[in-house]
Amino acid sequence: MDVMRIYCEVARQQSFSKAAAAMGLTQSAVSQRVMALEKELNLQLFDRSVRPLALTAEGEVYLKEARILVERYDKLIHRVTQMQHGLCGQVVVETIYSAGIDLVNRAKQAFEEMHPQVTVEIQYKRPDEIHDGIKHGRCDLGVVSYPRHWRDVGVVHLRNEPMAVICRPDHELAAKKKVDASELGAWPLVAFESNLPVGRNVKRYLRQHGIPSGFPRLVGEFDNIDTMRHALAEVPDSYAILPKCSAQKQIDRGSLVAVELIPPLMRPLGVIYDRQGTRGIRGGRVGREFTPAVQGFLDYLLEHVSKASEGSTTNVSANSELQGVGSV
């Protein structure tokens, strides 16, 4: 395994001397190990006649497989070590603001208390940025609403959040326990931006239940719930359609009121991950596995977040065949 690691570093650096410096070895030792490997294989892996150093065709094939083997070996050692010492490492999660600021952040705090050697980093992004972050490896997991059937990422359903009419206590709607969607054209709406999935779905819901085009009048369109709650305070007769859980603190304090929607409207949340880079997801595809820390946090989210919202426990491993991948 050491000689494979040395070979991969020489190929990466395109230099025996730079690889030696990076690995704390002498250039002679690195050169001799690579030459011994070539002799054992009876192949020339590097073209030494050019600068910088180049791979031969055989060297390209060997490099591709060697990288996989080195990575798997490192993951194996990491996993066995963690069985003795517990989970450790970093988990990077990109999430939409409305799910991350409270929901994912609470999960982070609880998970880090259980596993002090794990750091969960949360970054707040827009849905398209999260999708891009998963595709390009900038994050391990993404939390989005209305996850789609993306070809290049996998999706695990996390939970369904009931949406409600949220308004001030002095609003005309606040006296109601329930409101029919067809009645909501009469008051100004604090809306999500139309290019956000939740914004498109709320508008579609209102159209489907009898609200004509041009109504309700929009107070403004916003990309996060904190700004929307502030707008509700500024415009007395306005309302918003939000996940009830996102305004629960204000509802408990009495500064906002939630009115049940008829018919019900749900916002699905899902966790997205790199389908190409996760082992055993679909069709026998084999790639990199999640690190134990990432897998542990994903399992924690699926168990505790789903249970908290829907009264059921979901225990899904993304390193085995997933049930419902790509569905919401």
Beta strands, then each sheet from edge to edge (+ up, - down):
strand 1: 46-47
strand 2: 54-55
strand 3: 89-95
strand 4: 118-124
strand 5: 141-145
strand 6: 153-167
strand 7: 178-180
strand 8: 189-192
strand 9: 218-222
strand 10: 239-243
strand 11: 257-262
strand 12: 266-274
sheet 1: 1+ 2-
sheet 2: 4+ 3+ 5+ 12- 6+ 10- 8- 9-
sheet 3: 4+ 3+ 5+ 12- 6+ 11- 7-
end
